[in-house]
Amino acid sequence: MTQDEIIEMARQAGLVEKDAMFRSVYLASIKDLEAFAKLVAAKEREACELVCKEIYRAWVCESDDDVDYPDPNDCMRAIRARGEA
C-alpha cells in the first residue's frame, strides 16, 4: 500500500487530520481505529488474493503434461514476501 492509500483509508475510517507544528497528526477514537484496521485488512486480503490468482494463472497458462501441480507453498511464500518488500 502506498502512503496515499493509507492516508485515504484513515480519512475513510474517520481519523481527523490536524496540523501540529508543520506535521500531520491523526486523531482517532478506538472505533475509528477499528474501522481503519478493517479497511487495511480488506486491502491486504485483496492484494493476497491477486498474488495467488497470478501464481495460478501462470501455472495454467505455462504448464504442460510434465509439470507438477502448483504448490500451495508458492502462494504462502509470495504472500510473506509482500511483507518484506
CNS distance restraints for C-alpha pairs under 8 A (distance, minus, plus):
assign (resid   1 and name CA) (resid   5 and name CA) 6.13 0.50 0.50
assign (resid   1 and name CA) (resid   6 and name CA) 6.74 0.50 0.50
assign (resid   2 and name CA) (resid   6 and name CA) 6.39 0.50 0.50
assign (resid   3 and name CA) (resid   7 and name CA) 6.17 0.50 0.50
assign (resid   4 and name CA) (resid   8 and name CA) 6.11 0.50 0.50
assign (resid   5 and name CA) (resid   9 and name CA) 6.19 0.50 0.50
assign (resid   6 and name CA) (resid  10 and name CA) 6.18 0.50 0.50
assign (resid   6 and name CA) (resid  40 and name CA) 7.69 0.50 0.50
assign (resid   7 and name CA) (resid  11 and name CA) 6.30 0.50 0.50
assign (resid   8 and name CA) (resid  12 and name CA) 6.19 0.50 0.50
assign (resid   9 and name CA) (resid  13 and name CA) 6.09 0.50 0.50
assign (resid   9 and name CA) (resid  36 and name CA) 6.41 0.50 0.50
assign (resid   9 and name CA) (resid  39 and name CA) 6.47 0.50 0.50
assign (resid   9 and name CA) (resid  40 and name CA) 7.33 0.50 0.50
assign (resid  10 and name CA) (resid  14 and name CA) 6.47 0.50 0.50
assign (resid  10 and name CA) (resid  15 and name CA) 5.39 0.50 0.50
assign (resid  10 and name CA) (resid  36 and name CA) 5.79 0.50 0.50
assign (resid  11 and name CA) (resid  15 and name CA) 5.29 0.50 0.50
assign (resid  11 and name CA) (resid  16 and name CA) 6.78 0.50 0.50
assign (resid  11 and name CA) (resid  17 and name CA) 7.88 0.50 0.50
assign (resid  12 and name CA) (resid  36 and name CA) 7.72 0.50 0.50
assign (resid  13 and name CA) (resid  32 and name CA) 5.50 0.50 0.50
assign (resid  13 and name CA) (resid  33 and name CA) 7.34 0.50 0.50
assign (resid  13 and name CA) (resid  35 and name CA) 5.18 0.50 0.50
assign (resid  13 and name CA) (resid  36 and name CA) 5.00 0.50 0.50
assign (resid  13 and name CA) (resid  39 and name CA) 7.70 0.50 0.50
assign (resid  14 and name CA) (resid  28 and name CA) 7.22 0.50 0.50
assign (resid  14 and name CA) (resid  32 and name CA) 5.59 0.50 0.50
assign (resid  15 and name CA) (resid  26 and name CA) 5.82 0.50 0.50
assign (resid  15 and name CA) (resid  27 and name CA) 5.57 0.50 0.50
assign (resid  15 and name CA) (resid  28 and name CA) 4.87 0.50 0.50
assign (resid  15 and name CA) (resid  29 and name CA) 7.80 0.50 0.50
assign (resid  15 and name CA) (resid  32 and name CA) 6.12 0.50 0.50
assign (resid  15 and name CA) (resid  33 and name CA) 7.74 0.50 0.50
assign (resid  16 and name CA) (resid  26 and name CA) 5.26 0.50 0.50
assign (resid  16 and name CA) (resid  27 and name CA) 5.12 0.50 0.50
assign (resid  16 and name CA) (resid  28 and name CA) 6.60 0.50 0.50
assign (resid  17 and name CA) (resid  24 and name CA) 6.25 0.50 0.50
assign (resid  17 and name CA) (resid  25 and name CA) 5.67 0.50 0.50
assign (resid  17 and name CA) (resid  26 and name CA) 4.54 0.50 0.50
assign (resid  17 and name CA) (resid  27 and name CA) 6.54 0.50 0.50
assign (resid  18 and name CA) (resid  24 and name CA) 5.66 0.50 0.50
assign (resid  18 and name CA) (resid  25 and name CA) 5.16 0.50 0.50
assign (resid  18 and name CA) (resid  26 and name CA) 6.10 0.50 0.50
assign (resid  18 and name CA) (resid  27 and name CA) 7.42 0.50 0.50
assign (resid  19 and name CA) (resid  23 and name CA) 5.54 0.50 0.50
assign (resid  19 and name CA) (resid  24 and name CA) 4.83 0.50 0.50
assign (resid  19 and name CA) (resid  25 and name CA) 6.16 0.50 0.50
assign (resid  20 and name CA) (resid  24 and name CA) 6.15 0.50 0.50
assign (resid  20 and name CA) (resid  25 and name CA) 6.39 0.50 0.50
assign (resid  28 and name CA) (resid  32 and name CA) 5.47 0.50 0.50
assign (resid  28 and name CA) (resid  33 and name CA) 6.31 0.50 0.50
assign (resid  29 and name CA) (resid  33 and name CA) 6.28 0.50 0.50
assign (resid  30 and name CA) (resid  34 and name CA) 6.15 0.50 0.50
assign (resid  31 and name CA) (resid  35 and name CA) 6.28 0.50 0.50
assign (resid  32 and name CA) (resid  36 and name CA) 6.13 0.50 0.50
assign (resid  33 and name CA) (resid  37 and name CA) 6.06 0.50 0.50
assign (resid  34 and name CA) (resid  38 and name CA) 6.26 0.50 0.50
assign (resid  35 and name CA) (resid  39 and name CA) 6.36 0.50 0.50
assign (resid  36 and name CA) (resid  40 and name CA) 6.24 0.50 0.50
assign (resid  37 and name CA) (resid  41 and name CA) 6.05 0.50 0.50
assign (resid  38 and name CA) (resid  42 and name CA) 6.10 0.50 0.50
assign (resid  39 and name CA) (resid  43 and name CA) 6.23 0.50 0.50
assign (resid  40 and name CA) (resid  44 and name CA) 6.22 0.50 0.50
assign (resid  41 and name CA) (resid  45 and name CA) 6.12 0.50 0.50
assign (resid  42 and name CA) (resid  46 and name CA) 6.20 0.50 0.50
assign (resid  43 and name CA) (resid  47 and name CA) 6.34 0.50 0.50
assign (resid  44 and name CA) (resid  48 and name CA) 6.16 0.50 0.50
assign (resid  45 and name CA) (resid  49 and name CA) 6.10 0.50 0.50
assign (resid  46 and name CA) (resid  50 and name CA) 6.38 0.50 0.50
assign (resid  47 and name CA) (resid  51 and name CA) 6.37 0.50 0.50
assign (resid  48 and name CA) (resid  52 and name CA) 6.36 0.50 0.50
assign (resid  48 and name CA) (resid  79 and name CA) 5.94 0.50 0.50
assign (resid  49 and name CA) (resid  53 and name CA) 6.11 0.50 0.50
assign (resid  50 and name CA) (resid  54 and name CA) 6.08 0.50 0.50
assign (resid  51 and name CA) (resid  55 and name CA) 6.39 0.50 0.50
assign (resid  51 and name CA) (resid  75 and name CA) 7.06 0.50 0.50
assign (resid  51 and name CA) (resid  78 and name CA) 6.88 0.50 0.50
assign (resid  51 and name CA) (resid  79 and name CA) 7.01 0.50 0.50
assign (resid  52 and name CA) (resid  56 and name CA) 6.20 0.50 0.50
assign (resid  52 and name CA) (resid  75 and name CA) 5.33 0.50 0.50
assign (resid  52 and name CA) (resid  78 and name CA) 7.90 0.50 0.50
assign (resid  53 and name CA) (resid  57 and name CA) 5.93 0.50 0.50
assign (resid  54 and name CA) (resid  58 and name CA) 6.06 0.50 0.50
assign (resid  55 and name CA) (resid  59 and name CA) 6.26 0.50 0.50
assign (resid  55 and name CA) (resid  74 and name CA) 7.61 0.50 0.50
assign (resid  55 and name CA) (resid  75 and name CA) 7.03 0.50 0.50
assign (resid  56 and name CA) (resid  60 and name CA) 6.17 0.50 0.50
assign (resid  56 and name CA) (resid  70 and name CA) 7.18 0.50 0.50
assign (resid  57 and name CA) (resid  61 and name CA) 6.05 0.50 0.50
assign (resid  58 and name CA) (resid  62 and name CA) 5.75 0.50 0.50
assign (resid  58 and name CA) (resid  63 and name CA) 7.86 0.50 0.50
assign (resid  59 and name CA) (resid  63 and name CA) 5.37 0.50 0.50
assign (resid  59 and name CA) (resid  70 and name CA) 6.66 0.50 0.50
assign (resid  63 and name CA) (resid  67 and name CA) 5.81 0.50 0.50
assign (resid  70 and name CA) (resid  74 and name CA) 7.44 0.50 0.50
assign (resid  71 and name CA) (resid  75 and name CA) 7.64 0.50 0.50
assign (resid  72 and name CA) (resid  76 and name CA) 6.61 0.50 0.50
assign (resid  73 and name CA) (resid  77 and name CA) 5.97 0.50 0.50
assign (resid  74 and name CA) (resid  78 and name CA) 6.16 0.50 0.50
assign (resid  75 and name CA) (resid  79 and name CA) 6.09 0.50 0.50
assign (resid  76 and name CA) (resid  80 and name CA) 6.17 0.50 0.50
assign (resid  77 and name CA) (resid  81 and name CA) 6.05 0.50 0.50
assign (resid  78 and name CA) (resid  82 and name CA) 6.54 0.50 0.50
assign (resid  79 and name CA) (resid  83 and name CA) 7.35 0.50 0.50
assign (resid  80 and name CA) (resid  84 and name CA) 7.07 0.50 0.50
assign (resid  81 and name CA) (resid  85 and name CA) 6.50 0.50 0.50
